[in-house]
Amino acid sequence: MQLVSCSVSLQSDIRNTVEKHNISVAEVAVLNMVHGQGACANIKPTKMDKRSHKDEKSFLVEKFRKHASSINEMFPGLNPSLPVSLRDIEIDMDGSDEESPKRTRKKDAPKRAHEPDGTFMADDPATPDVNESIQQELSK
């Protein structure tokens, strides 16, 4: 389960905020339920943890006793399925996808050519004017 750090605006009052560190995504969902949608801001993934869903739900019910019935509605059952990542609770981190940065290739960058078995094709030194390791563009 993904753990995050964030700022929480208590009762949606931005003048009254607290910092939370290494809390579960499920706790972010509960905090948004308790303090108002969008109460959690500046969300930054910190690490992954192997805590069980059942243990995390028990922890949340104990921590937020006043809201235990709402938590049980959010995550029903004795062995509940809790959100594991920010994507599961559809949190937009200021338009960026920080939980899984992906390398991007420039559109103009050449693509590597592949052999029929899927491995990369090597350049043939016998043909210095042609680079076989780069995929040849087809003319339209």
Rosetta silent file (secondary structure, phi, psi, omega in degrees, C-alpha in Angstrom):
SEQUENCE: MQLVSCSVSLQSDIRNTVEKHNISVAEVAVLNMVHGQGACANIKPTKMDKRSHKDEKSFLVEKFRKHASSINEMFPGLNPSLPVSLRDIEIDMDGSDEESPKRTRKKDAPKRAHEPDGTFMADDPATPDVNESIQQELSK
SCORE:     score description
SCORE:     0.000 S_00000001
   1 L     0.000  138.032 -177.239    0.000    0.000    0.000 S_00000001
   2 E   -77.087  136.345  174.944    1.323    3.431   -0.944 S_00000001
   3 E  -109.014  147.795 -176.042    2.191    5.857    1.844 S_00000001
   4 E  -137.602  164.941  168.242    2.163    9.622    1.339 S_00000001
   5 E  -115.921  147.122 -179.421    2.879   12.911    3.046 S_00000001
   6 E  -161.197  169.604  171.332    0.404   15.779    2.752 S_00000001
   7 E  -102.428  136.208  179.362   -1.050   18.952    4.251 S_00000001
   8 E  -117.839  121.890  174.568   -4.530   18.639    5.727 S_00000001
   9 E   -85.640  110.954 -177.480   -6.808   21.660    6.015 S_00000001
  10 H   -68.718  127.826 -176.658   -8.883   20.956    9.103 S_00000001
  11 H    52.530   34.921  178.748  -12.577   21.469    8.375 S_00000001
  12 H    60.043   24.656  177.971  -11.473   22.828    4.947 S_00000001
  13 L   -99.924  108.706 -175.692   -9.926   25.918    6.590 S_00000001
  14 L   -68.304  -13.188  176.154   -6.623   26.645    4.831 S_00000001
  15 L   -81.754  -10.238 -177.268   -5.552   28.793    7.808 S_00000001
  16 L  -125.873   84.548 -176.540   -5.690   25.695   10.012 S_00000001
  17 E  -121.155  153.300  174.559   -3.494   23.003    8.467 S_00000001
  18 E  -130.124  151.287  176.775   -1.416   20.130    9.765 S_00000001
  19 E   -94.402  134.504  175.944    1.281   18.094    8.063 S_00000001
  20 E  -118.700  136.959 -178.485    0.832   14.310    7.891 S_00000001
  21 E  -125.362  138.638  178.045    3.713   12.000    7.038 S_00000001
  22 E    52.658   51.284  173.818    3.679    8.361    5.870 S_00000001
  23 E  -103.145  155.057 -178.212   -0.077    7.941    5.984 S_00000001
  24 E   -76.531  161.008  176.038   -1.896    5.423    3.809 S_00000001
  25 H   -62.583  -34.737  176.499   -3.955    6.355    0.776 S_00000001
  26 H   -61.739  -38.585  178.067   -6.973    4.996    2.678 S_00000001
  27 H   -67.861  -33.955  174.415   -6.277    7.535    5.441 S_00000001
  28 H   -59.812  -44.917  179.127   -6.165   10.303    2.806 S_00000001
  29 H   -61.691  -41.649  179.457   -9.640    9.194    1.703 S_00000001
  30 H   -66.843  -43.142  179.027  -10.860    9.217    5.314 S_00000001
  31 H   -61.423  -39.244  176.163   -9.330   12.658    5.967 S_00000001
  32 H   -66.089  -34.091  177.935  -11.083   14.015    2.869 S_00000001
  33 H   -70.264  -42.043 -176.910  -14.343   12.516    4.134 S_00000001
  34 H   -72.427  -45.127 -171.715  -13.894   13.977    7.637 S_00000001
  35 H  -103.427    0.292  179.423  -12.585   17.448    6.704 S_00000001
  36 L   107.620  141.516 -179.085  -14.179   17.939    3.291 S_00000001
  37 L   -55.615  130.318 -179.433  -13.279   16.859   -0.220 S_00000001
  38 L    88.264    6.660  179.281   -9.931   18.350   -1.170 S_00000001
  39 L   -64.480  -30.300  178.889   -8.804   18.853    2.445 S_00000001
  40 E   -89.100  125.030 -179.254   -5.602   16.945    1.651 S_00000001
  41 E  -134.410  171.304  179.980   -3.191   18.946   -0.507 S_00000001
  42 E    52.485   45.141 -176.778    0.478   18.850   -1.484 S_00000001
  43 E   -77.185  125.646  179.793    0.299   15.068   -1.601 S_00000001
  44 E  -130.016  120.290  175.424    3.661   13.439   -2.171 S_00000001
  45 E   -61.035  138.353 -178.619    4.177    9.672   -2.342 S_00000001
  46 E  -113.842  -47.635 -179.352    6.858    8.585    0.132 S_00000001
  47 E  -165.535  174.197  175.573    7.124    4.784    0.095 S_00000001
  48 E  -104.659  149.665 -177.562    5.315    1.480   -0.237 S_00000001
  49 L  -136.882  151.595 -177.293    4.274   -0.573    2.788 S_00000001
  50 L  -103.667   28.897  179.352    3.057   -4.165    3.194 S_00000001
  51 L   -70.060  148.911 -178.261    0.411   -3.583    5.854 S_00000001
  52 L   -78.693  153.782  179.067   -2.736   -5.645    5.470 S_00000001
  53 H   -63.172  -39.909 -179.683   -6.032   -4.057    4.466 S_00000001
  54 H   -62.621  -45.772  179.398   -7.718   -5.531    7.522 S_00000001
  55 H   -65.173  -39.519 -179.983   -5.096   -4.039    9.884 S_00000001
  56 H   -66.499  -41.006  177.857   -5.250   -0.659    8.172 S_00000001
  57 H   -63.251  -44.382  178.416   -9.042   -0.538    8.424 S_00000001
  58 H   -59.428  -42.153  178.031   -8.855   -1.438   12.140 S_00000001
  59 H   -60.747  -45.056 -178.267   -6.269    1.307   12.641 S_00000001
  60 H   -66.476  -41.024  178.347   -8.476    3.873   10.858 S_00000001
  61 H   -62.964  -40.681  178.757  -11.603    2.893   12.827 S_00000001
  62 H   -67.894  -43.560 -177.304   -9.628    3.221   16.081 S_00000001
  63 H   -68.835  -38.867 -177.915   -8.024    6.528   15.087 S_00000001
  64 L  -113.384   55.689 -175.317  -11.253    8.078   13.809 S_00000001
  65 H   -51.476  -40.633 -178.024  -13.699    6.496   16.310 S_00000001
  66 H   -60.953  -24.747 -176.757  -16.230    9.281   15.832 S_00000001
  67 H  -113.398   21.991 -176.022  -16.443    8.356   12.128 S_00000001
  68 H   -57.956  -41.500 -178.010  -16.265    4.552   12.502 S_00000001
  69 H   -66.122  -37.932  177.756  -19.644    3.942   10.854 S_00000001
  70 H   -67.103  -38.435  177.878  -18.668    6.063    7.828 S_00000001
  71 H   -65.248  -40.684  177.364  -15.351    4.213    7.548 S_00000001
  72 H   -64.756  -30.572  175.288  -17.195    0.888    7.676 S_00000001
  73 H   -73.257  -38.646  179.349  -19.423    2.130    4.840 S_00000001
  74 H   -65.587  -41.637 -175.989  -16.391    3.262    2.820 S_00000001
  75 L  -127.072   77.798 -173.960  -14.570   -0.030    3.348 S_00000001
  76 L   -74.530  157.256  173.846  -17.206   -2.706    4.069 S_00000001
  77 L    96.718  164.708  179.441  -16.621   -6.253    5.254 S_00000001
  78 L   -76.666  -29.049  177.413  -14.300   -8.080    7.608 S_00000001
  79 L  -122.782   75.829 -171.335  -11.584   -8.351    4.963 S_00000001
  80 L   -74.036  161.688  174.062  -12.037   -5.054    3.080 S_00000001
  81 L  -105.344  106.944 -179.422  -10.396   -3.901   -0.112 S_00000001
  82 L   -94.344  157.888  175.827   -8.759   -0.548    0.605 S_00000001
  83 L   -64.762  139.399 -176.176   -7.259    1.799   -1.970 S_00000001
  84 L  -101.961  -32.380 -178.992   -3.616    0.949   -2.543 S_00000001
  85 L  -133.587  167.535  179.308   -2.430    3.942   -4.594 S_00000001
  86 H   -60.169  -30.402  176.673   -3.464    7.541   -5.224 S_00000001
  87 H   -61.158  -32.997 -178.733   -4.895    6.446   -8.554 S_00000001
  88 H   -65.453  -25.905  178.606   -7.381    4.275   -6.661 S_00000001
  89 H  -110.886   13.489  173.462   -8.923    7.352   -5.028 S_00000001
  90 L    52.760   49.589  176.872   -8.497    9.504   -8.143 S_00000001
  91 L   -89.404  127.565  175.607   -6.313   12.138   -6.507 S_00000001
  92 L   -93.717  117.506 -179.093   -4.871   14.703   -8.908 S_00000001
  93 E   -91.922   69.915  179.196   -1.443   15.758   -7.683 S_00000001
  94 L    55.719   37.403  176.829   -1.458   19.214   -9.303 S_00000001
  95 L    78.804   -1.120  179.621   -1.647   17.675  -12.758 S_00000001
  96 E  -106.755  154.628  179.234    1.519   15.657  -12.323 S_00000001
  97 L  -109.527   79.915 -174.459    1.830   11.932  -12.011 S_00000001
  98 L   -78.730  -16.797 -175.212    4.463   11.680   -9.295 S_00000001
  99 L   -75.449  -23.903  177.413    3.685    8.152   -8.195 S_00000001
 100 L  -145.451   79.900  179.623    5.059    6.566  -11.350 S_00000001
 101 L   -63.088  136.277 -178.643    7.296    8.842  -13.383 S_00000001
 102 L  -116.860  140.767  175.568    7.691    7.581  -16.923 S_00000001
 103 L   -75.375  135.609  178.988   10.521    8.259  -19.266 S_00000001
 104 L  -113.977  148.201  179.585    9.349    9.944  -22.407 S_00000001
 105 L  -106.848  136.750  177.986   10.993    9.846  -25.793 S_00000001
 106 L   -62.276  146.312 -178.125   11.084   12.916  -27.972 S_00000001
 107 L   -61.036  -32.765 -178.048    8.831   12.625  -31.001 S_00000001
 108 L   -84.584   -8.647 -178.252   11.756   13.224  -33.348 S_00000001
 109 L   -67.366  139.663 -179.524   14.001   10.662  -31.647 S_00000001
 110 L   -69.216  148.443  177.804   14.722    7.608  -33.795 S_00000001
 111 L   -96.056  142.311  177.765   13.118    4.284  -32.860 S_00000001
 112 E   -71.740  141.099  176.479   15.213    1.151  -32.452 S_00000001
 113 L   -83.777  152.537 -177.954   14.658   -1.576  -35.027 S_00000001
 114 E  -123.489  147.731  171.919   13.762   -5.098  -33.867 S_00000001
 115 L   -73.197  165.568  177.686   14.514   -8.589  -35.102 S_00000001
 116 L   -58.220  -26.610 -179.707   11.520  -10.870  -35.822 S_00000001
 117 L   -85.148    1.145  176.455   12.001  -12.463  -32.368 S_00000001
 118 L    98.197   -9.588  179.225   11.617   -9.044  -30.691 S_00000001
 119 L   -79.168  159.529  178.830   15.270   -8.397  -29.798 S_00000001
 120 E   -66.843  141.180  177.935   17.014   -5.198  -30.868 S_00000001
 121 L   -84.428  138.624  178.708   18.617   -5.309  -34.304 S_00000001
 122 L   -90.406  156.777  175.907   22.340   -4.504  -34.464 S_00000001
 123 L   -77.068  138.182  179.311   23.975   -2.193  -36.982 S_00000001
 124 L   -89.087  114.631 -179.148   25.818   -4.023  -39.765 S_00000001
 125 L   -63.982  -17.506 -179.400   29.415   -2.709  -39.974 S_00000001
 126 L   -74.538  -14.205  179.249   29.568   -3.839  -43.630 S_00000001
 127 L  -122.141   81.400 -175.457   27.108   -1.087  -44.597 S_00000001
 128 L   -66.133  -22.109 -178.134   28.540    2.181  -43.184 S_00000001
 129 L   -85.651   -6.852 -179.443   26.011    4.364  -45.051 S_00000001
 130 L  -127.721  134.259  176.480   22.976    2.608  -43.463 S_00000001
 131 L  -104.989   99.412 -177.060   22.210    2.181  -39.774 S_00000001
 132 L   -70.949  -16.931 -178.579   20.153   -1.003  -39.529 S_00000001
 133 L   -76.443  -10.796  178.620   19.672   -0.596  -35.753 S_00000001
 134 E  -105.081  134.352 -179.676   17.347    2.372  -36.382 S_00000001
 135 L   -64.118  128.821 -179.092   13.859    1.759  -37.708 S_00000001
 136 L   -80.521  133.584  177.524   13.611    3.087  -41.278 S_00000001
 137 L   -72.794  138.145  176.677   10.781    5.552  -41.916 S_00000001
 138 L   -89.616  131.707  178.640    8.335    4.477  -44.583 S_00000001
 139 L   -78.204  143.025 -176.122    7.567    7.148  -47.163 S_00000001
 140 L   -95.861    0.000    0.000    3.879    7.918  -47.594 S_00000001
